[in-house]
Amino acid sequence: MTTDSARRRTGTPSAAVRTSRGARAGAAAARRWPTLLALALGAATFADGLPGRGFLAGLLVVMPVCYLLFGAFRRAFGGTRMVAVQFAGLLVFGAAAAVAVSVGESAGLRLLAAGWAGHAVWDFVHHRTGRVVPRAWSEWCCVVDLCGAAALFAWS
């Protein structure tokens, strides 16, 4: 008896169909391992409150530095224009971090939230273009940044 006829007769998927669905779901999860890892990190980091504002501002500066280092080690800039873009990102995110620690608590947290959300967009663009950093890194970083931005907005 074929799988289709067994399914029609009983009204439920056969074991072979269930297994293939499970295999497809497992394969999809395996492809999205950076997202799953980032969600776990986001939950572990932000579930019980926010780290200090200075620490979160420091991370906002470290993020674009990582992109510069990745690009340099991978020789993935493809010219001075991309290097300039990466340095501009460092300046923008660094300035946001500096302002965020110099203003009041609530305004600083909101500015950090916007900075983290902005960096998530930065990550997304890098993921879509496949330039400078590995796609797994930009995917992971985008999800971590979105978790951080959501936590910052929620706690500010």
Number of C-alpha atoms within 10 A of each C-alpha: 5 7 13 11 11 13 14 11 9 9 9 11 14 16 11 10 14 12 12 11 12 12 12 12 12 12 12 11 13 12 12 14 15 21 21 15 14 20 17 13 16 19 15 11 16 16 10 8 12 17 11 10 17 15 13 21 26 16 16 24 22 15 19 23 17 14 23 23 13 17 20 14 12 12 12 17 20 11 9 9 10 16 18 12 13 19 16 13 20 21 14 16 25 22 15 20 26 18 16 24 20 11 12 10 13 14 15 23 27 18 23 28 28 17 25 29 23 18 23 24 15 17 25 19 14 20 21 11 11 14 16 24 24 16 18 16 17 25 22 23 22 27 23 26 26 21 24 24 24 18 20 26 17 13 14 16
